[in-house]
Amino acid sequence: MTVSVVQFGGSNCDRDAVRALDHLGVDAERVWHEDGLPADADGIVLPGGFSYGDYLRAGAMAARAPIMEEVRAAADDGVPVIGICNGAQIGSESGLTPGAFTTNASARFQCEPVHLRVERADTPWTAAYDEGDVIEVPIAHGEGRFEISEDAHADLVADDRVLFRYCDADGNVTEGANPNGSTDNVAGVLGERETVAVLMPHPERATLPDLGRSTDGAGILRAFA
């Protein structure tokens, strides 16, 4: 499998994603957005960063780059696509997933480890875990608060498309465990296909053992292995 990590102006986690995937034995390459999506892309990562300086809204400008039409077409064909942090914002802005990400309830940039509860274990992104598992993955965002209308949230829950929720170390989904004020503690969601997902935490920063921290995020990226 060859995974394309799409780089926009302002992306800063593209190399991290490639290194994490290489560690897992996955062939990955950075792709500059203006060059278009390679024909042999078997997987796609929309990485974190601050595409176009987060002007207008985080991810809004990158979501309208021509390559995103190719990404959406690939997703419709079943190619696995994951958006991480700024990539999650791009994914939601481009309609790959429902809802939106906006300014943290704290109104400040937050960079810290958080706990996530695995809400489903029957997707490519969570097959390495059991439902209810608690994993530790870092966040690094100022606009990570997941917002969605009441009706759309009801549909999201009814369709079982919540992938991860922020929780405490024991797996309790509480207000205190919610780092950014996200609706229903949602940290990651699925698109219409289970092969499409976005999440605000950074699994690529919790993959390499030589970083001396949690490697719990490796299971998410193993979807490409």
C-alpha positions in Angstrom: 0.0 0.0 0.0 1.2 3.5 -0.9 -0.2 6.2 1.3 -0.2 9.8 0.1 0.2 12.4 2.9 -1.2 15.6 1.4 0.9 18.7 2.1 -0.7 22.2 2.0 1.0 25.5 2.6 1.1 25.6 6.4 1.0 21.8 7.0 3.5 20.9 9.7 2.8 17.3 10.6 3.2 15.7 7.2 6.7 14.5 8.0 5.6 13.2 11.3 2.9 11.1 9.6 5.3 9.7 7.0 7.8 8.7 9.7 5.1 7.1 11.8 3.8 5.1 8.8 7.3 4.1 7.8 7.8 2.8 11.3 4.7 0.6 10.8 6.1 -0.7 7.5 3.7 1.4 5.3 5.1 3.0 2.2 4.2 6.7 2.6 5.1 9.8 0.6 4.4 13.5 0.9 2.3 14.9 -1.9 2.2 18.7 -2.6 -1.4 19.6 -3.1 -0.8 21.4 -6.4 0.7 18.2 -7.9 -2.6 16.3 -7.5 -3.2 12.9 -6.0 -1.0 10.1 -7.4 -2.9 7.5 -9.4 -1.4 4.7 -7.2 -2.6 6.3 -3.9 -4.0 3.4 -1.8 -4.5 5.5 1.3 -4.6 9.2 2.1 -3.7 11.3 5.2 -4.7 14.9 5.6 -2.1 15.9 8.2 -2.1 18.5 11.0 -0.8 22.0 10.9 -2.2 25.4 10.0 -3.0 25.3 6.3 -3.1 28.8 4.9 -2.6 30.1 8.4 -6.1 29.1 9.4 -7.5 32.2 7.6 -11.2 32.4 7.3 -11.7 29.3 9.4 -9.3 26.4 10.2 -9.2 24.2 7.1 -11.6 26.2 5.1 -9.1 27.3 2.3 -7.4 23.9 2.0 -10.9 22.2 1.7 -11.4 24.2 -1.5 -8.1 23.2 -3.1 -8.5 21.2 -6.3 -6.9 18.1 -4.9 -9.7 17.8 -2.4 -12.0 16.9 -5.3 -9.7 14.0 -6.0 -9.6 13.1 -2.3 -13.4 13.0 -2.2 -13.6 10.9 -5.4 -11.0 8.5 -3.9 -13.0 8.2 -0.7 -16.1 7.4 -2.7 -14.2 4.6 -4.3 -13.3 3.2 -0.9 -9.7 4.5 -0.5 -9.0 4.9 3.2 -8.8 8.6 4.2 -8.0 10.0 7.6 -7.8 13.6 8.6 -5.8 14.5 11.7 -6.2 17.8 13.6 -6.0 20.4 10.8 -6.7 17.5 8.5 -9.9 16.9 10.5 -10.9 20.5 10.0 -10.2 20.2 6.3 -12.2 16.9 6.2 -15.2 18.5 7.9 -15.0 21.7 5.8 -14.9 19.6 2.6 -17.9 17.5 3.6 -16.0 14.2 4.1 -17.5 14.1 7.6 -20.3 15.8 9.4 -20.0 18.6 12.0 -17.4 21.3 12.3 -14.4 22.2 14.5 -14.2 25.6 16.1 -12.4 27.6 18.9 -11.7 25.6 22.1 -14.0 26.5 25.0 -10.8 27.7 26.8 -10.1 30.1 23.9 -6.5 29.0 24.0 -4.2 26.6 22.2 -3.9 23.3 24.1 -1.1 20.8 23.7 -1.4 17.9 26.1 -2.0 14.2 26.3 -5.6 13.1 26.5 -7.5 9.9 27.0 -9.8 8.6 24.3 -12.4 5.8 24.6 -12.8 3.6 21.6 -16.5 3.7 20.7 -16.3 1.1 17.9 -13.8 -1.6 17.3 -15.2 -2.8 14.0 -13.7 -0.2 11.7 -10.3 -0.1 9.9 -9.2 2.6 12.3 -10.0 0.8 15.5 -9.5 -2.9 14.6 -6.4 -3.0 16.8 -8.5 -2.2 19.9 -11.5 -3.5 21.7 -14.6 -1.5 22.2 -14.3 0.5 25.4 -10.5 0.5 25.4 -8.9 3.7 26.7 -5.9 5.0 24.8 -3.6 8.0 25.4 -2.9 10.3 22.4 -1.8 14.0 22.5 -3.8 17.0 21.2 -2.3 20.2 19.9 -5.0 22.6 18.7 -6.7 25.9 19.3 -9.8 25.1 17.2 -10.6 21.5 18.1 -14.1 21.9 19.6 -16.5 19.6 17.7 -19.8 21.3 17.0 -22.8 19.8 15.3 -26.5 20.6 15.2 -28.8 18.7 17.5 -30.5 16.9 14.7 -27.2 16.0 13.0 -25.8 14.8 16.3 -28.8 12.6 16.8 -28.2 11.1 13.4 -24.5 10.7 14.1 -25.2 8.7 17.2 -28.0 6.7 15.7 -25.8 5.8 12.7 -23.0 4.8 15.2 -20.4 7.1 13.5 -18.7 8.4 16.7 -15.3 6.8 16.6 -13.6 8.2 19.8 -14.8 10.2 22.8 -12.6 12.1 25.3 -12.7 10.4 28.6 -10.7 10.0 31.8 -8.1 7.3 32.5 -10.8 4.9 33.6 -12.9 5.4 30.5 -15.5 7.7 32.0 -16.9 10.3 29.6 -17.2 13.4 31.7 -17.1 17.1 31.3 -13.8 17.3 33.1 -12.2 14.9 30.6 -13.3 17.1 27.7 -10.3 19.3 26.8 -12.0 21.6 24.4 -15.8 21.6 25.0 -16.6 19.3 22.1 -20.2 18.3 21.8 -20.8 14.9 23.5 -17.0 14.7 24.1 -16.6 13.6 20.5 -12.9 13.4 19.4 -13.3 11.5 16.2 -16.0 10.6 13.7 -16.6 8.5 10.6 -17.7 9.6 7.2 -20.5 7.9 5.3 -18.0 5.1 4.7 -16.1 3.5 7.6 -12.9 4.0 5.5 -13.1 7.7 6.1 -12.4 9.2 9.5 -11.3 12.5 11.1 -10.0 13.1 14.6 -8.4 16.0 16.5 -5.8 14.1 18.5 -2.5 13.1 16.9 -2.0 9.3 16.5 1.3 9.9 14.6 2.7 11.5 17.8 1.8 8.4 19.8 3.4 5.8 17.5 7.2 5.9 17.7 8.6 4.2 20.8 11.8 6.3 20.7 9.7 9.4 21.6 9.4 8.0 25.1 5.7 8.4 25.4 2.5 6.5 24.7 2.4 4.4 21.5 -1.3 3.9 21.7 -1.9 5.8 18.4 -0.2 3.2 16.3 -3.3 1.1 16.2 -5.1 3.9 14.4 -2.5 4.1 11.7 -2.3 0.3 11.3 -5.4 0.7 9.2 -3.0 1.4 6.3 -0.8 -1.7 7.1 
